[in-house]
Amino acid sequence: MGSRSEAVGELLDLIAPKLTDRADRTFLDEVQNFNGDPDDLWLDSKIKAKTKKWLDAHKG
């Protein structure tokens, strides 16, 4: 069994081809390129800013 990081990476690889919206792809790229532990994504200021921007774009 692989690490949690590997599992998250595999999940993101499955999701990526299904995303067509530019904002979704940009957000996913930021998450995929995050070098830390997946549990620390919420602590990263760049990810926080991208998350806010993505959420604002998808309010509905």
N, C-alpha and C positions, 0 to 999 in steps of 0.2 A: 504494500500500500504506500502511495506517495505522500508527500507532505501536504499540509493544508494549502500552502502557496501553489503547489503544483495543481491541486484540485481546482483552486480558484482560476488559475491560468487556463486550464482545460475548459472550464465553464465559460470564461470570456471568449475563448476561441470558438465555442459553439454559437455564442450569441452574435459575434461580430458580423458574419455574413448576412444576418437577418436585418441589420440596421441600415436604413437607407437615408435617414435624415442626417444632415451635416452636423448639427449640434450633438446628436446621439453618437456619431462616429468620433467626433472630437473628444467628447467626454470619455468614451470608452478607451480611446488612445491614451488619455491622461492616466486612467486607472491602470491600464496594462503596463504603462511605462513607470509606474510607481515602484521604487526599488525597496521599499520597506516591507514590513510584515503586513499582510492584508488587514489585520486587526487595528493597525495604526493609520489606515487611510483617513479616518475622520480627524486625525490630529494634524494632518498636513495642510498648511494654509493655501497652497495652490489648488489642492483637491477641493477644499472647502469653497473657494471662490468659483471653481468650475461647477461644483454641485449646485451652488446658489444660482448661477447663471442658467444651468440646465433646468432647474426647477421652475425658475421664473419664465423660461421659454415654454414650459409644458403645463402651465396653469390652465385650467379649463373647466 
